[in-house]
């Protein structure tokens, strides 16, 4: 099992496998967050956090929730507003241990313009 957690540890996530790649997106929001996104299905991630430890930000077409730890402020993940087992659950790989995060292949996504990968 692999773990990811915010700085203070109040938000933790467990996954069975590492993703083949992570995405560095340059859209108006992601470039500000500086996240590296690791994509999973909701049923592949175990989220361990009290509801009061999390705060969501929803913008644009209001279909995605970006979740932050209310205590330390780390952006931990995003997911679809509609919750079902097949929906996407996307972990900020920067919440993984440093050595784990550095071992992952990073793909650049042009989310600011074409929504195509640049590699």
Secondary structure by P-SEA (a helix, b strand, c coil): cbbbbcccccbbbbbccccccccccccccccccccbbbbbcccccccccccccbbbbbcccccbbbbbcccccccccccccccccccccccccccccaaaaaabbbbbbcccccccccc
